[in-house]
Amino acid sequence: MHARAAGKLVQLAAKFTSDITLEKDGQSANAKSIMGVLLLCGQRGSLVTVRTEGEDADEAIEAIGALIADRFGEAE
């Protein structure tokens, strides 16, 4: 994941009060931390699990799923 996509993910995650965690290969990172996201996600095509917990967790996972489905708003 490059910096622009990671930044969009972090900005979106910051809008929610829920804890949002990304997991990959047994490691995890707070989705509200740009450095954590960049270090965890690494290269394009990585398989990452998104976990949410909290009051607005359902809304958060839907919004993050939409961002990913939209390819972070960027052309291929």
A tleap script that builds the chain and sets N, CA, C and O, in Angstrom:
source leaprc.protein.ff14SB
mol = sequence {
  NMET HIE ALA ARG ALA ALA GLY LYS LEU VAL
  GLN LEU ALA ALA LYS PHE THR SER ASP ILE
  THR LEU GLU LYS ASP GLY GLN SER ALA ASN
  ALA LYS SER ILE MET GLY VAL LEU LEU LEU
  CYS GLY GLN ARG GLY SER LEU VAL THR VAL
  ARG THR GLU GLY GLU ASP ALA ASP GLU ALA
  ILE GLU ALA ILE GLY ALA LEU ILE ALA ASP
  ARG PHE GLY GLU ALA CGLU
}
set mol.1.N position { 0.861 -1.167 0.000 }
set mol.1.CA position { 0.000 0.000 0.000 }
set mol.1.C position { 0.907 1.228 0.000 }
set mol.1.O position { 1.849 1.323 0.786 }
set mol.2.N position { 0.608 2.151 -0.883 }
set mol.2.CA position { 1.429 3.357 -0.913 }
set mol.2.C position { 0.889 4.411 0.049 }
set mol.2.O position { -0.204 4.263 0.596 }
set mol.3.N position { 1.650 5.454 0.246 }
set mol.3.CA position { 1.348 6.451 1.279 }
set mol.3.C position { 0.003 7.139 1.081 }
set mol.3.O position { -0.701 7.402 2.056 }
set mol.4.N position { -0.364 7.434 -0.155 }
set mol.4.CA position { -1.633 8.130 -0.392 }
set mol.4.C position { -2.819 7.259 0.028 }
set mol.4.O position { -3.735 7.743 0.692 }
set mol.5.N position { -2.808 5.986 -0.352 }
set mol.5.CA position { -3.891 5.072 0.028 }
set mol.5.C position { -3.911 4.869 1.539 }
set mol.5.O position { -4.978 4.854 2.152 }
set mol.6.N position { -2.740 4.713 2.134 }
set mol.6.CA position { -2.665 4.554 3.589 }
set mol.6.C position { -3.221 5.786 4.287 }
set mol.6.O position { -3.930 5.668 5.287 }
set mol.7.N position { -2.907 6.963 3.769 }
set mol.7.CA position { -3.417 8.206 4.345 }
set mol.7.C position { -4.929 8.283 4.290 }
set mol.7.O position { -5.566 8.728 5.245 }
set mol.8.N position { -5.507 7.855 3.181 }
set mol.8.CA position { -6.970 7.854 3.056 }
set mol.8.C position { -7.599 6.896 4.062 }
set mol.8.O position { -8.622 7.206 4.673 }
set mol.9.N position { -6.982 5.736 4.226 }
set mol.9.CA position { -7.495 4.764 5.191 }
set mol.9.C position { -7.421 5.316 6.608 }
set mol.9.O position { -8.381 5.194 7.370 }
set mol.10.N position { -6.303 5.917 6.968 }
set mol.10.CA position { -6.118 6.474 8.311 }
set mol.10.C position { -7.100 7.616 8.558 }
set mol.10.O position { -7.689 7.700 9.637 }
set mol.11.N position { -7.283 8.495 7.576 }
set mol.11.CA position { -8.235 9.603 7.727 }
set mol.11.C position { -9.649 9.080 7.934 }
set mol.11.O position { -10.390 9.600 8.768 }
set mol.12.N position { -10.024 8.064 7.186 }
set mol.12.CA position { -11.357 7.482 7.333 }
set mol.12.C position { -11.497 6.817 8.698 }
set mol.12.O position { -12.499 7.022 9.383 }
set mol.13.N position { -10.519 6.034 9.097 }
set mol.13.CA position { -10.575 5.336 10.385 }
set mol.13.C position { -10.694 6.322 11.543 }
set mol.13.O position { -11.379 6.047 12.529 }
set mol.14.N position { -10.032 7.464 11.425 }
set mol.14.CA position { -10.040 8.468 12.498 }
set mol.14.C position { -11.422 9.073 12.727 }
set mol.14.O position { -11.662 9.677 13.772 }
set mol.15.N position { -12.320 8.922 11.780 }
set mol.15.CA position { -13.674 9.467 11.917 }
set mol.15.C position { -14.541 8.638 12.861 }
set mol.15.O position { -15.619 9.076 13.262 }
set mol.16.N position { -14.076 7.452 13.213 }
set mol.16.CA position { -14.865 6.541 14.034 }
set mol.16.C position { -14.280 6.424 15.435 }
set mol.16.O position { -13.068 6.519 15.626 }
set mol.17.N position { -15.160 6.215 16.411 }
set mol.17.CA position { -14.700 6.052 17.791 }
set mol.17.C position { -14.264 4.616 18.080 }
set mol.17.O position { -13.529 4.371 19.037 }
set mol.18.N position { -14.704 3.689 17.274 }
set mol.18.CA position { -14.364 2.274 17.468 }
set mol.18.C position { -12.874 2.033 17.285 }
set mol.18.O position { -12.185 2.788 16.599 }
set mol.19.N position { -12.389 0.966 17.913 }
set mol.19.CA position { -11.029 0.502 17.664 }
set mol.19.C position { -11.038 -0.207 16.320 }
set mol.19.O position { -11.893 -1.056 16.067 }
set mol.20.N position { -10.097 0.135 15.464 }
set mol.20.CA position { -9.997 -0.483 14.146 }
set mol.20.C position { -8.580 -1.022 14.011 }
set mol.20.O position { -7.603 -0.277 14.080 }
set mol.21.N position { -8.493 -2.325 13.819 }
set mol.21.CA position { -7.201 -2.993 13.771 }
set mol.21.C position { -7.033 -3.707 12.441 }
set mol.21.O position { -7.963 -4.338 11.939 }
set mol.22.N position { -5.844 -3.602 11.880 }
set mol.22.CA position { -5.488 -4.333 10.672 }
set mol.22.C position { -4.572 -5.475 11.088 }
set mol.22.O position { -3.694 -5.294 11.933 }
set mol.23.N position { -4.772 -6.652 10.499 }
set mol.23.CA position { -3.951 -7.816 10.834 }
set mol.23.C position { -3.416 -8.456 9.564 }
set mol.23.O position { -4.131 -8.616 8.575 }
set mol.24.N position { -2.132 -8.820 9.618 }
set mol.24.CA position { -1.492 -9.485 8.477 }
set mol.24.C position { -0.348 -10.343 8.994 }
set mol.24.O position { 0.503 -9.868 9.746 }
set mol.25.N position { -0.328 -11.589 8.595 }
set mol.25.CA position { 0.766 -12.506 8.943 }
set mol.25.C position { 1.074 -12.532 10.440 }
set mol.25.O position { 2.240 -12.554 10.833 }
set mol.26.N position { 0.040 -12.532 11.271 }
set mol.26.CA position { 0.220 -12.621 12.712 }
set mol.26.C position { 0.595 -11.323 13.396 }
set mol.26.O position { 0.799 -11.303 14.610 }
set mol.27.N position { 0.691 -10.240 12.643 }
set mol.27.CA position { 1.001 -8.935 13.224 }
set mol.27.C position { -0.213 -8.038 13.080 }
set mol.27.O position { -1.062 -8.267 12.219 }
set mol.28.N position { -0.298 -7.012 13.927 }
set mol.28.CA position { -1.440 -6.107 13.853 }
set mol.28.C position { -0.984 -4.664 13.980 }
set mol.28.O position { 0.107 -4.373 14.471 }
set mol.29.N position { -1.860 -3.759 13.519 }
set mol.29.CA position { -1.580 -2.329 13.597 }
set mol.29.C position { -2.889 -1.580 13.771 }
set mol.29.O position { -3.937 -2.011 13.291 }
set mol.30.N position { -2.814 -0.465 14.458 }
set mol.30.CA position { -3.950 0.429 14.619 }
set mol.30.C position { -4.187 1.120 13.277 }
set mol.30.O position { -3.272 1.732 12.727 }
set mol.31.N position { -5.399 1.027 12.751 }
set mol.31.CA position { -5.715 1.632 11.457 }
set mol.31.C position { -5.718 3.155 11.512 }
set mol.31.O position { -5.822 3.809 10.474 }
set mol.32.N position { -5.606 3.723 12.699 }
set mol.32.CA position { -5.571 5.180 12.841 }
set mol.32.C position { -4.133 5.705 12.891 }
set mol.32.O position { -3.914 6.898 13.106 }
set mol.33.N position { -3.163 4.822 12.694 }
set mol.33.CA position { -1.741 5.174 12.726 }
set mol.33.C position { -1.133 5.015 11.336 }
set mol.33.O position { -1.046 3.900 10.822 }
set mol.34.N position { -0.712 6.119 10.726 }
set mol.34.CA position { -0.150 6.049 9.373 }
set mol.34.C position { 1.086 5.153 9.329 }
set mol.34.O position { 1.238 4.359 8.401 }
set mol.35.N position { 1.961 5.270 10.310 }
set mol.35.CA position { 3.165 4.435 10.316 }
set mol.35.C position { 2.816 2.963 10.501 }
set mol.35.O position { 3.403 2.092 9.858 }
set mol.36.N position { 1.862 2.692 11.377 }
set mol.36.CA position { 1.442 1.316 11.586 }
set mol.36.C position { 0.871 0.700 10.324 }
set mol.36.O position { 1.183 -0.441 9.982 }
set mol.37.N position { 0.029 1.462 9.628 }
set mol.37.CA position { -0.586 0.970 8.393 }
set mol.37.C position { 0.482 0.731 7.329 }
set mol.37.O position { 0.491 -0.319 6.687 }
set mol.38.N position { 1.376 1.691 7.139 }
set mol.38.CA position { 2.417 1.548 6.117 }
set mol.38.C position { 3.337 0.366 6.402 }
set mol.38.O position { 3.671 -0.395 5.494 }
set mol.39.N position { 3.743 0.212 7.646 }
set mol.39.CA position { 4.649 -0.882 7.996 }
set mol.39.C position { 3.979 -2.247 7.883 }
set mol.39.O position { 4.613 -3.221 7.476 }
set mol.40.N position { 2.710 -2.318 8.240 }
set mol.40.CA position { 2.012 -3.605 8.213 }
set mol.40.C position { 1.632 -4.024 6.800 }
set mol.40.O position { 1.857 -5.168 6.407 }
set mol.41.N position { 1.068 -3.118 6.050 }
set mol.41.CA position { 0.479 -3.480 4.759 }
set mol.41.C position { 1.509 -3.703 3.670 }
set mol.41.O position { 1.307 -4.540 2.790 }
set mol.42.N position { 2.597 -2.976 3.714 }
set mol.42.CA position { 3.667 -3.213 2.755 }
set mol.42.C position { 3.239 -3.099 1.312 }
set mol.42.O position { 2.754 -2.054 0.880 }
set mol.43.N position { 3.417 -4.162 0.573 }
set mol.43.CA position { 3.200 -4.108 -0.867 }
set mol.43.C position { 1.745 -4.312 -1.268 }
set mol.43.O position { 0.935 -4.855 -0.516 }
set mol.44.N position { 1.449 -3.862 -2.465 }
set mol.44.CA position { 0.115 -3.993 -3.040 }
set mol.44.C position { -0.237 -5.472 -3.182 }
set mol.44.O position { 0.610 -6.305 -3.503 }
set mol.45.N position { -1.493 -5.768 -2.937 }
set mol.45.CA position { -1.960 -7.137 -3.063 }
set mol.45.C position { -1.867 -7.951 -1.783 }
set mol.45.O position { -2.209 -9.133 -1.771 }
set mol.46.N position { -1.408 -7.329 -0.714 }
set mol.46.CA position { -1.316 -8.022 0.572 }
set mol.46.C position { -2.711 -8.350 1.089 }
set mol.46.O position { -3.640 -7.557 0.928 }
set mol.47.N position { -2.855 -9.504 1.701 }
set mol.47.CA position { -4.122 -9.891 2.314 }
set mol.47.C position { -4.116 -9.396 3.755 }
set mol.47.O position { -3.295 -9.820 4.568 }
set mol.48.N position { -5.043 -8.495 4.057 }
set mol.48.CA position { -5.117 -7.867 5.372 }
set mol.48.C position { -6.523 -8.064 5.928 }
set mol.48.O position { -7.507 -7.894 5.208 }
set mol.49.N position { -6.618 -8.419 7.196 }
set mol.49.CA position { -7.905 -8.551 7.876 }
set mol.49.C position { -8.177 -7.267 8.644 }
set mol.49.O position { -7.297 -6.740 9.325 }
set mol.50.N position { -9.410 -6.768 8.528 }
set mol.50.CA position { -9.817 -5.561 9.251 }
set mol.50.C position { -10.765 -5.985 10.363 }
set mol.50.O position { -11.760 -6.665 10.114 }
set mol.51.N position { -10.453 -5.582 11.587 }
set mol.51.CA position { -11.312 -5.881 12.734 }
set mol.51.C position { -11.738 -4.567 13.379 }
set mol.51.O position { -10.933 -3.652 13.551 }
set mol.52.N position { -13.008 -4.493 13.727 }
set mol.52.CA position { -13.524 -3.298 14.395 }
set mol.52.C position { -14.234 -3.705 15.675 }
set mol.52.O position { -14.855 -4.765 15.749 }
set mol.53.N position { -14.132 -2.851 16.677 }
set mol.53.CA position { -14.803 -3.112 17.944 }
set mol.53.C position { -15.189 -1.778 18.558 }
set mol.53.O position { -14.349 -0.903 18.770 }
set mol.54.N position { -16.484 -1.641 18.841 }
set mol.54.CA position { -16.933 -0.412 19.483 }
set mol.54.C position { -18.317 -0.004 19.020 }
set mol.54.O position { -19.004 -0.724 18.295 }
set mol.55.N position { -18.694 1.171 19.464 }
set mol.55.CA position { -20.042 1.684 19.252 }
set mol.55.C position { -20.422 1.818 17.777 }
set mol.55.O position { -21.548 1.493 17.399 }
set mol.56.N position { -19.507 2.287 16.952 }
set mol.56.CA position { -19.814 2.484 15.536 }
set mol.56.C position { -19.033 1.509 14.639 }
set mol.56.O position { -18.670 1.840 13.511 }
set mol.57.N position { -18.786 0.319 15.158 }
set mol.57.CA position { -17.983 -0.678 14.447 }
set mol.57.C position { -18.600 -1.089 13.111 }
set mol.57.O position { -17.883 -1.241 12.122 }
set mol.58.N position { -19.911 -1.267 13.071 }
set mol.58.CA position { -20.557 -1.671 11.818 }
set mol.58.C position { -20.384 -0.613 10.742 }
set mol.58.O position { -20.082 -0.929 9.592 }
set mol.59.N position { -20.578 0.645 11.120 }
set mol.59.CA position { -20.419 1.740 10.162 }
set mol.59.C position { -18.967 1.832 9.688 }
set mol.59.O position { -18.704 2.089 8.513 }
set mol.60.N position { -18.037 1.620 10.608 }
set mol.60.CA position { -16.612 1.698 10.268 }
set mol.60.C position { -16.228 0.623 9.262 }
set mol.60.O position { -15.543 0.910 8.280 }
set mol.61.N position { -16.660 -0.608 9.493 }
set mol.61.CA position { -16.274 -1.692 8.593 }
set mol.61.C position { -16.912 -1.504 7.225 }
set mol.61.O position { -16.300 -1.832 6.209 }
set mol.62.N position { -18.129 -0.983 7.185 }
set mol.62.CA position { -18.785 -0.708 5.901 }
set mol.62.C position { -18.038 0.374 5.136 }
set mol.62.O position { -17.811 0.237 3.933 }
set mol.63.N position { -17.656 1.440 5.816 }
set mol.63.CA position { -16.954 2.548 5.169 }
set mol.63.C position { -15.577 2.111 4.660 }
set mol.63.O position { -15.171 2.487 3.560 }
set mol.64.N position { -14.870 1.327 5.452 }
set mol.64.CA position { -13.548 0.852 5.036 }
set mol.64.C position { -13.681 -0.111 3.861 }
set mol.64.O position { -12.886 -0.064 2.922 }
set mol.65.N position { -14.678 -0.975 3.912 }
set mol.65.CA position { -14.927 -1.884 2.791 }
set mol.65.C position { -15.225 -1.132 1.509 }
set mol.65.O position { -14.757 -1.517 0.438 }
set mol.66.N position { -16.004 -0.056 1.611 }
set mol.66.CA position { -16.325 0.758 0.436 }
set mol.66.C position { -15.070 1.442 -0.108 }
set mol.66.O position { -14.884 1.520 -1.322 }
set mol.67.N position { -14.215 1.933 0.778 }
set mol.67.CA position { -12.968 2.574 0.352 }
set mol.67.C position { -12.083 1.582 -0.399 }
set mol.67.O position { -11.508 1.915 -1.435 }
set mol.68.N position { -11.978 0.381 0.119 }
set mol.68.CA position { -11.162 -0.646 -0.527 }
set mol.68.C position { -11.773 -1.046 -1.867 }
set mol.68.O position { -11.057 -1.174 -2.860 }
set mol.69.N position { -13.090 -1.242 -1.904 }
set mol.69.CA position { -13.768 -1.618 -3.146 }
set mol.69.C position { -13.595 -0.553 -4.220 }
set mol.69.O position { -13.561 -0.863 -5.411 }
set mol.70.N position { -13.486 0.711 -3.792 }
set mol.70.CA position { -13.298 1.831 -4.718 }
set mol.70.C position { -11.815 2.036 -5.054 }
set mol.70.O position { -11.444 3.021 -5.691 }
set mol.71.N position { -10.984 1.102 -4.621 }
set mol.71.CA position { -9.534 1.171 -4.854 }
set mol.71.C position { -8.946 2.475 -4.335 }
set mol.71.O position { -8.073 3.082 -4.956 }
set mol.72.N position { -9.449 2.885 -3.182 }
set mol.72.CA position { -8.976 4.084 -2.491 }
set mol.72.C position { -9.158 5.346 -3.332 }
set mol.72.O position { -8.433 6.326 -3.165 }
set mol.73.N position { -10.146 5.307 -4.247 }
set mol.73.CA position { -10.450 6.471 -5.071 }
set mol.73.C position { -9.442 6.742 -6.167 }
set mol.73.O position { -9.387 7.846 -6.709 }
set mol.74.N position { -8.643 5.738 -6.495 }
set mol.74.CA position { -7.598 5.922 -7.500 }
set mol.74.C position { -7.824 4.996 -8.684 }
set mol.74.O position { -8.350 3.892 -8.538 }
set mol.75.N position { -7.419 5.462 -9.851 }
set mol.75.CA position { -7.521 4.642 -11.056 }
set mol.75.C position { -6.480 3.532 -10.999 }
set mol.75.O position { -5.451 3.666 -10.337 }
set mol.76.N position { -6.750 2.467 -11.679 }
set mol.76.CA position { -5.844 1.308 -11.711 }
set mol.76.C position { -4.504 1.661 -12.245 }
set mol.76.O position { -3.629 0.800 -12.337 }
savepdb mol mol.pdb
quit
